[in-house]
């Protein structure tokens, strides 16, 4: 449903949102979120270009969110590194369909639109708040099984 870049970006910002008092380095975020540091560096740059994170240079530097977690939606994060795929024209290239989707592709796009709404309505603060019932992120591979 979402790209690997979006998944990694969400992991990073959720980690930042769960530590609002700290400026966190790329290696620290990478270790805690299980995202390759080189890849994370590019993702953090995209998030900075989108105005979602700010960096502080230097030895004690790192990244922080630019707004409170309750003012950043998960869709904001996803859009910073890419877009959710939507079906706007017939994926089969049938000219007769034009911009009118067949029932199958129309339903698939409705699912994508629903996912987009859920992401737009979910803030980073919502995800951090759910931490009270468990860890913000899986800290071991075991929880993925």
N, C-alpha and C positions, 0 to 999 in steps of 0.2 A: 504494500500500500504506500509506504513512504520510502524514500531512498535511504541508503546507508549513511549518506552525509547528513540527512535530516535526523536520523536516529542518533548519530554521534553528536550533532548540535544540541539536540534535546537533552541528552545525557549531560553534556557540559553545562548548559544553562541551569538545569535542575540542580546540579551540584553547586553552582555559584549561588543560586537562590537559597539553598539550604545552609549556606555559610555567608550571609550578607555582611558580616562584620570583618571579613577577611579579603585581602587581595591575594588571589591564588595564581600560582605559576602554571605555565603550560605542562611541565612534567608532573606536577602534583595533580592537576585535573586529569591528565592522561592516565596516571596510575589509578586514581580513584574511580574513574569511569570506564576503564578498560578500553580506551581508544588509543590507537597508535599516535605517538606524540607528533610525528611529522604531518599526519593527516589532520590531527586536531589543530595544529598551528594554522593550517589553511582555513579550517572551519572557523576558528576564532577571528581570523582576518575578515571573513565574510560577515560574521556577526557584528564586528566593529564597523564595517562599511554600512551595515544596515542600522547602525545606531543602537544596537541592543547591548553591547558590551563596550567597555573602555579599557585601554591598557595603560599601565604605568611602567615606564622603562626603568632599567637599573636592576641592581642586585636583589633588592627586596620588591621588585616590580611583579606585575601579574595582571590579572583580569578581574573586573567587577561588572555587575549589571549597571546599566545607565539609568534604569528606572526601577521602582519597586516591583517586586515579583507579581503583585496583583494587577499590574498594568502591562504585563507582557503575556500575550497569548501563545499557546503552542503553535498556532498558525503563523504568528509573527516570526517565530524561529524557523519553521519549515520554509516559509517564503524567503527568508534571508539566504538560504542555501540552495533553493530550487523551488519548484511548484508541485502541488499535488496534480497528478495526471487527470485530466478531464477529457471527455469525448465530445468534440464539437462538430465533427464531420464523420461520415461513414468510414470506419477503419478499413473497410474492404475497398475503398476508393470508388464505389459505385456512384456514378454521376447522377443517376436517376433518383438517388436518395437525397442529394443536395445536402442541406443542413438539417433535414428531417431524419432522425435516427430511427432505425428499426426497433421493435419492442425490446430485443435483447440489449442492444447498445444503449438505448434510452434508459433501461433499468440499471445497467452498469454505471452510467453517468449519474443517476439518482443516488446510488450508493456512494459514489465519490463526493457528490454534493453534500450528502449527510455527514460524511467523515469531515469534510471541510468545515461544516457548521460546528461539529463537536470540537474540533481543534480550535476554532475561533472562540468558543465559549469556555474553554479550559485555560486557566492561567497557570503560570509557574507556581504561584502561591497555592493553588488548588492541589497541585502535585506534591508540594512540600508539606502541606497540611495533612495529607494522607499518610505522611511519614509516621504520624503518631501511632498508626496501627502496624508499622513495620519499617524496614529500611527504605530510604529514598530510592536507592538503586541496588541492584543485586551486587553484593560485594564479593561473591564467589561464583564460579561457574556452576556450582551445584544447584543454585536456585533457578537456573535456566532450564533444568530438567523437570 
